[in-house]
Amino acid sequence: MSKTMYKTLEIGENATPAEIKKAYRKLAKQYHPDINKSKQAEEKFKEINAAYEVLGDEKKKAQYDMQGDNMFGGQSFHDFASSQGAGVNLEDILASMFAGGGTSFSGGFGGSPFGGGFAQEVDLDIQARISIPLEDSLKGAKKSITVGGNSFDIKIPQGIRDGQKIRAKGKGKQSNMGTGDLILQIDITNSDDYIQDEDDIVFRFELPLKTAIFGGKVEVHTIYKTYTLTVPKDTKQLQKFRVKNKGLLNRNTSTYGDLYLQANITIPKLENMSKALQDELKKL
């Protein structure tokens, strides 16, 4: 039994609803007369919409699966529609064949195929990705990017997370149906200086062995400011010192995580020690 509508959408008869919808969207974009200016595009576009009207409806699909193209007198849907003449209204044809039919097609068969219903199906958005360092998420930033040959500045909001998306209004594709948006997925690259732990940030600083043992003050230069940190005696390797509310902004709760200054104790080179000091260390 021939089933032209499946061929029209370029799918198999066992296609899932999601696969049917995906195939429809792909072909509808390809043949929409706003995009495809060939003479055959308008008719092809109508047939694609007609096929989806049937196969995208559970009840109509079940009826078509039982009867196939026998519903069109044994002809393919394309041949049947062509035989009706140039002024054929495909919506009326299908409505007469399916009980409860007559639902308006998204392509607007009764009038212009440029009708408003399909405007939602034409995707004018542009999808792109951009990599930023963790520091840009900490403080926010402005980036100059080039997409589709167009260059413009994009604002990176403070607290953006890896994998999240931002939308730049009016920076997508253009047609007489409107202008789409640019949707940017943010990829955050690892930082040499900062480590993210949920909303908290860890910054590792160099701490001389002498200061770690005897205590003292050390200047720690961060992305925010230079902190003068008082280090206690016997500070351990990787010991952390907390700076409240200087971590990542949580955009859902409008709160900040904390910044942790983590000590990385530096060992002096043996060659820089006096012989007496080396001997004393050996005794200890």
N, C-alpha and C positions, 0 to 999 in steps of 0.2 A: 504494500500500500504506500503510495507516494505521499510525502508530507513536505510540501514546498516551504512552508513557513519556517521549519527548522533550517532548511538550506538558506533561506533569506537571512536569518540571523547567524548563519555559519556556525551552528552548534549541533550536537548530537541529540537524539531523542531522549537520552537519559540525563540531560543537563539539569543541574539543580536550579532552583529559583535564583540563587545568587549568581550563577554562571549565566543564566538567561539575561538577567539585568545588566551584568557586566558587558556581555556581547552587544546588547542593545545600545548601551551608552557609547561604546566604542564606534559602532557603525553609524549611529545617529550623528555623532560629531563629525565623522568622516564625510557623510553625505549631506549634511545640513546645507541648504542653498546659500546661507550667509558665508559659509566656509568653502564649499565646493561649487565652483562656477560652471561646471560642465553641464551640458544639456540634459544628461540622463540623471543628474543628481536629485532633482526635485521628485521625479517619479520613484526613484530608488528610496528616497527618504520617506515617501508615503508608505511604500511597501514595508519598510523596516518598522515603522510605527504601527502598521496594521498587524504585522506578525507579533509584535510585542504586546499589542492590545489583547491578543488571543492567548499567547503562550505565557504572558505575565499574569493571567487571571486563572486561578486554580480550576474553576468550574468550566470555563471556556476551553482551557487546555485539555481537560479530561474528555470533553465532547469531541474536540478536534483529534485527539489521539485515537479515539474509537473510529472516526469516519475518515480522517485524513482529507486528501484533496477530492474525495468523493463528494464533499460538500459543495464543490465547484463544478459538479457534473463531470468529474474525472479529469478536468484540466488542472494545470498548476494555477496557483492563485494569481501569478503574473499574467498568464494567458487569459484567465477568466476576467481579470480587471481590464485588460487591454481590449477584450471583445465587447466591453460595455460602452466603448466610445471615449472620446477625449474628455467629455464633461462628467465622467464617472465620479460619484461621491463614495469613496471607500468606506466611510463611516456608515453610510446607509446600507451598503452591501453587507457588512458584517453584522450590523444591528438586525437585519432581516433574517440572519442565519442563527443567531444565538438568542435564546430566550432571555429577556431582561437586558438585552443589548442596548445600544444607543449611548453608552458612556462616551463623552467627548474625548477624542484622542489628544495626546499631548502635542501632536504636530498640527492640530487644527485642520483636519481634512476638509471640512465643509467650506473653508475659505482659504486664505493664504497659508502655505506651509511655514511661513515665518511667524505664525501666531504666537501669542504670549505664553501659552502653556509650556512650549518647549524651552523657553528662555531659561528655565530652571535646570534643564538638562545639559545645556551648553556650558562647559566648564571653561571660564575665561581666566581662572586663577592660574598662577605660575607657582610651581613647587620648587624650592631650592634649599640648599643647606649652606651653613656658614660655620666655620670653626673659630672659637674665641678662647683666649686663656681664662683661667679661673679668676684672675684679677679683674677682668671686665664684668664678671657676674657680681663680684664683691662691691664694686663702686658704681656699676653702670658705665656705659660708654657710647660713643657715636662712631659708627663705622661707615666708610665709603665703600660701596659694593657696585659691581657691574653684573647685570642680569639681562640677557636678551639684547645685548648691545647698548643698554641704557645704564648710565651711572647715576647714583644718587646716594644720599646719606640715610642711614637707618639707625634708629635709637635702640640700643641694647638696654633693656630695663634692669635695674638693680635686682638681684636675687633670682635671675633666670636660671633654670636648671638644665642639665644635660638632657637632650631629647625633647625639650619643650619647644613650642612653636610660637612665633610672633607674626602678626599680620600687618602688612603695609598697604593701607587702603589706596586703591586706584593705581597700583603699580603693576597690574597684571596685563593680560592681553586685551585688545580693544576690538570692538565690532559695533555695528549699528544697534546691537542689542544691549550695549553698555560696556563698562570697563571692569575687569576683574581685579583681584588683589594679588599681591605677592605674599606667599606663605613660606616663611623661613624656618627651617628646623635648626635648632642651635646644638652644635656639638662642642662640648667644653673639653679642651685639651688639658693634659696633666701639667701642673706647674712645677718648676724646679724648686720653688720656695714654699708653696702652700699646699696643704693636704686638707681635703674636705671630709668632714665626718658629720653627715646629715646637715644640720644648720651651723655646726661649729667648724672652725678653721684652726688648723695647727700650723704654726710657723716655727721652724727650727733655727735656732741661732747658735753661733759659735761662742763657747764659754771656755776661757783659759783654765787650765788645770789648777793654777794657783788660786784663782777666784773661787773655783768650785770647792777647794779644800778649806780656804781661810775665810771665804765670804768677801763681799764687797759690792761695788756698783758696776754695772755694765750697760752700755748703750745698745739698744736693739732697734734697728731700722726696719720698719714695716711699711706697707703700702699706705697706711693711714698717717703715721707720724713716727718720730723717734722716741721710744720709751726709755727712760732711765730706770733700770730694774735693779732693785736691791736683792742680791743673791745671798742666802744664808750660808753658814758654814756647812761643810759636808753635803753639798748639793750632789745628787746622784745623776748619773747619765740618763738622759731622756726625761728628767723631772720637768713637770709642767707648771707654768705660772699663768693664772687666769686673768684675762682682761674682759670684763663683762660687756655684752652688747656690741662687740666688734666683729662678730661672725657674719654669716650670710643672712640676708633679709628673707624671712619666710613670707611670701606674698599672700598666702592664704590667711595667716594669722596677724600679719603686720608686725611681727616681732623679730628680733635679731637673735642669732646664736651668739656664742662667745668665741673669743680669740684666745688660743692657748700658745704661749711662748714656751717652746720646748728646748731644753738645754742639750747641746751637743758638745761634750767636753773634748777640748783639743789637747793632745799630748805633745809636749815640746820634743823636738828632735834631740836624740842623744848627743849629737855632735855639737849642739849648742850649750851643753851642760859642762860645767867644770869637772875636772877629774875628781876633786874632793866631793862634789855633789853626787857624782856617779857612784863613788865608793860608799857614801852614806846611804844612798838609795838601795844599794845591794845589801847592806846590813839590815835595813828595814824590811 
